[in-house]
Amino acid sequence: MKDANRIGCPKLDGPEVSQTLFYPRSSWKEPLSQEGVRDVLIPVEDGVSVGARFHTVNKQGPSILFFHGNGEIVEDYEDIAFLYVRMGLNFLPVDYRGYGHSTGQPSVSAMLRDAHAVFEYTRKWLRLNGCTGPLIVMGRSLGSASALELAESCAESIDGLIIESGFAHSQTILNLVGIDMKRAGIDEREAFRHLEKIGRYGKPTLIIHAEFDHILPFSDGEDLYRASGATDKRLLKIPGADHNSIFMVGLQEYLKAVGEFAARLR
């Protein structure tokens, strides 16, 4: 694991980014504890915990550790979790600081540091609960940052990588908060480094992107695919979909691609 003090993007931690890139939303529901579903609080720092909802159906099957977009919480994924569980996949969505039942305040550096703590906790939790199947790390939209941080740093422990609606270039995501990297004096090496990170991950990789993504353009998905260091890699374009309709419009193609990807890792 990386030295925690060296993880992050300090130049992106100011309020001009944190207060507009993140949309934390609390959950008003009580945590769940039922057969096959467990809400957990993952300690990421002294006095700070991040919430997660672990759906497990098949202890020998693949598990997907999932980092969602900036305006979502794990409870938004109940219907999607049902679909994955029906496919025999364990689905493990995780929140960020300030989201759902999590504590603390989100920032870019905290998000990247927390991904490591979440990953180690999840691996231990899976072992303790008898889950022995392959582990897939998946990130959607902003969650691609957490997924690619882990892909670069923890490749030996990750069996497969899925990036959905991700961004290849830091300027793409910073456009959303009105920051010009050149004017701000921020180099890509001081930001997310997604092309570098995905280039260092050589295991099976699936990239899913909407044809008409109006937030993170399809060209970013293409750039991630081209930069990927994997020999076993696929770029799935969802025709007619945009950033927020990708799952609804491309449901069958999306699930089929994820299912086939996971099956190859068994």
C-alpha positions in Angstrom: 0.0 0.0 0.0 1.1 3.6 -0.7 2.3 5.8 2.1 -1.0 7.6 3.0 0.8 10.9 3.3 1.8 10.7 -0.4 -1.7 9.9 -1.7 -3.8 12.6 -3.2 -3.9 15.8 -5.2 -3.3 18.7 -2.7 -3.8 21.3 -5.4 -7.4 20.0 -5.9 -8.4 20.1 -2.3 -9.5 23.7 -2.0 -13.1 24.7 -1.6 -13.4 25.8 -5.2 -13.1 22.1 -6.1 -14.5 20.3 -3.1 -17.6 22.4 -2.8 -18.6 21.9 -6.4 -17.2 18.5 -7.4 -18.9 16.7 -4.6 -22.6 16.6 -3.8 -22.8 14.8 -0.4 -26.2 13.6 0.6 -27.1 12.0 3.9 -29.3 8.9 4.2 -32.3 9.2 6.4 -32.9 5.5 6.5 -31.7 3.1 9.1 -28.7 0.8 8.2 -29.8 -2.6 6.9 -28.9 -5.9 8.3 -30.7 -8.7 6.5 -29.9 -12.0 4.7 -27.4 -11.3 2.0 -27.2 -7.6 2.7 -25.1 -5.8 5.3 -24.5 -2.1 5.9 -21.0 -1.5 7.2 -19.0 1.6 8.4 -15.4 1.4 7.3 -12.9 3.3 9.4 -10.7 5.4 7.1 -9.2 7.8 9.6 -9.4 8.6 13.3 -13.0 9.5 13.9 -14.1 9.2 10.3 -15.9 6.3 8.7 -17.2 5.6 5.2 -20.5 3.7 4.6 -20.9 0.7 2.3 -23.6 -1.8 1.5 -22.4 -5.3 0.8 -24.7 -7.6 -1.2 -23.4 -11.1 -1.2 -25.1 -14.1 -2.9 -22.3 -16.4 -4.0 -19.3 -17.0 -1.8 -17.4 -18.6 -4.7 -18.5 -16.0 -7.2 -16.9 -12.7 -8.3 -17.3 -9.6 -6.1 -17.5 -6.1 -7.5 -16.2 -3.3 -5.3 -18.1 -0.3 -6.7 -17.3 3.4 -6.4 -20.3 5.5 -7.6 -20.7 9.0 -9.1 -20.6 12.3 -7.2 -24.3 12.8 -6.8 -25.2 9.3 -5.7 -25.2 7.2 -2.5 -25.2 3.4 -2.1 -28.9 3.3 -1.4 -29.5 4.5 -5.0 -28.1 1.2 -6.2 -30.7 -1.2 -4.7 -32.3 -2.1 -8.0 -29.0 -2.5 -9.7 -27.7 -4.6 -6.8 -30.7 -6.9 -7.3 -29.7 -7.4 -11.0 -26.1 -8.2 -10.1 -27.1 -10.6 -7.4 -29.5 -12.3 -9.8 -26.4 -12.9 -12.0 -24.5 -14.5 -9.1 -22.3 -11.5 -8.5 -21.6 -10.0 -5.1 -22.1 -6.2 -5.3 -20.3 -4.0 -2.9 -21.0 -0.2 -3.4 -19.2 2.3 -1.2 -19.9 5.9 -0.4 -17.5 8.9 0.1 -17.1 11.1 3.2 -20.3 13.0 3.9 -22.4 10.6 1.8 -25.1 8.3 3.1 -24.1 7.2 6.6 -20.5 8.3 6.2 -18.9 11.0 8.4 -16.4 13.7 7.6 -16.1 16.0 4.6 -15.2 15.0 1.1 -12.1 16.2 -0.8 -10.1 14.7 -3.7 -7.2 13.6 -1.6 -9.4 12.1 1.1 -11.3 10.2 -1.6 -8.1 8.7 -3.0 -6.7 7.9 0.4 -10.0 6.4 1.6 -10.1 4.1 -1.4 -7.0 2.2 0.0 -8.6 1.8 3.4 -11.9 0.7 1.8 -10.0 -1.8 -0.3 -8.1 -3.4 2.5 -11.2 -3.5 4.7 -13.2 -5.1 1.9 -10.6 -7.8 1.2 -10.5 -8.7 4.9 -14.3 -8.7 5.2 -14.6 -11.0 2.2 -12.1 -13.4 3.6 -13.8 -13.4 7.0 -17.1 -14.1 5.4 -15.8 -17.0 3.3 -15.9 -15.2 -0.1 -13.2 -16.7 -2.2 -14.0 -15.6 -5.8 -12.2 -13.0 -7.9 -12.3 -9.3 -6.9 -13.3 -6.7 -9.5 -12.8 -3.0 -8.8 -15.3 -0.8 -10.7 -15.8 3.0 -10.8 -18.5 5.1 -12.3 -17.9 8.8 -13.3 -16.0 10.4 -10.4 -15.7 6.9 -8.9 -13.3 6.1 -11.8 -10.7 8.1 -9.8 -10.9 5.7 -6.8 -10.9 2.6 -9.1 -7.9 3.8 -11.0 -6.0 4.8 -7.9 -6.4 1.2 -6.7 -5.6 -0.3 -10.1 -2.3 1.4 -10.1 -1.4 0.7 -6.5 -3.0 -2.7 -5.7 -2.9 -4.5 -9.1 -1.6 -7.7 -7.6 -4.8 -8.0 -5.5 -7.3 -6.9 -8.2 -8.5 -9.5 -10.7 -10.3 -7.2 -13.1 -11.1 -3.5 -13.6 -14.3 -1.9 -14.9 -14.5 1.8 -15.7 -18.0 3.1 -16.5 -18.4 6.7 -17.7 -15.0 7.6 -16.5 -12.7 10.5 -17.4 -9.2 10.2 -19.0 -8.1 13.7 -18.5 -8.1 15.8 -15.3 -9.2 18.9 -17.3 -12.4 17.0 -18.4 -13.6 16.7 -14.8 -12.3 20.1 -13.8 -14.3 21.7 -16.6 -17.3 20.9 -14.4 -16.1 23.2 -11.7 -14.8 25.9 -13.9 -11.0 25.4 -13.4 -8.5 25.8 -16.2 -5.5 23.8 -15.2 -3.0 25.9 -17.2 -4.3 29.1 -15.6 -4.3 27.5 -12.2 -0.8 26.2 -12.6 -1.8 22.6 -12.2 0.0 19.9 -14.1 -1.5 16.5 -14.9 1.2 14.9 -12.7 -0.3 16.9 -9.8 -3.9 15.9 -10.6 -5.6 12.5 -11.3 -3.1 11.0 -13.8 -5.7 8.5 -15.2 -3.9 7.7 -18.4 -0.8 6.9 -16.5 -2.6 4.8 -13.9 -4.6 2.7 -16.4 -1.4 2.2 -18.4 0.2 0.5 -15.4 -2.7 -2.0 -14.9 -2.2 -5.1 -17.1 -5.1 -7.4 -16.0 -8.5 -7.7 -17.8 -10.2 -4.3 -18.2 -13.7 -3.3 -19.4 -14.5 0.3 -20.3 -18.2 1.2 -20.7 -19.2 4.7 -22.0 -22.3 6.3 -23.4 -22.2 7.5 -27.0 -23.6 10.9 -26.2 -22.2 11.4 -22.7 -22.8 15.2 -22.2 -20.7 15.4 -19.0 -17.6 13.2 -19.6 -17.4 12.7 -23.4 -17.1 9.4 -25.1 -13.6 10.4 -26.4 -12.4 10.1 -22.8 -13.5 6.5 -22.7 -11.7 5.9 -26.0 -8.5 7.5 -24.6 -8.7 5.3 -21.5 -9.1 2.2 -23.7 -6.1 3.2 -25.8 -3.9 3.9 -22.8 -4.9 0.7 -21.0 -2.0 -1.6 -20.3 -4.2 -4.7 -20.5 -4.0 -7.1 -23.4 -7.5 -8.4 -22.5 -9.5 -5.2 -22.8 -12.8 -4.1 -24.2 -14.5 -0.7 -24.9 -18.3 -1.0 -24.9 -20.1 2.0 -26.4 -23.8 2.3 -25.4 -25.5 3.8 -28.4 -28.0 6.6 -27.9 -27.3 7.0 -24.2 -25.9 9.9 -22.2 -24.1 10.1 -18.9 -27.3 9.6 -16.8 -29.2 7.3 -19.0 -26.4 4.8 -19.8 -27.8 2.0 -17.6 -31.4 2.5 -18.5 -30.8 2.7 -22.3 -28.1 0.1 -22.5 -29.3 -2.3 -19.7 -29.0 -5.6 -21.6 -25.7 -4.7 -23.3 -24.3 -3.4 -20.0 -25.2 -6.3 -17.9 -24.2 -8.8 -20.6 -20.7 -7.2 -20.8 -20.2 -7.2 -17.0 -21.5 -10.7 -16.7 -19.2 -12.1 -19.4 -16.3 -10.1 -18.0 -16.8 -11.5 -14.5 -17.3 -15.1 -15.9 -13.9 -15.0 -17.5 -12.2 -14.3 -14.2 -13.7 -17.3 -12.4 
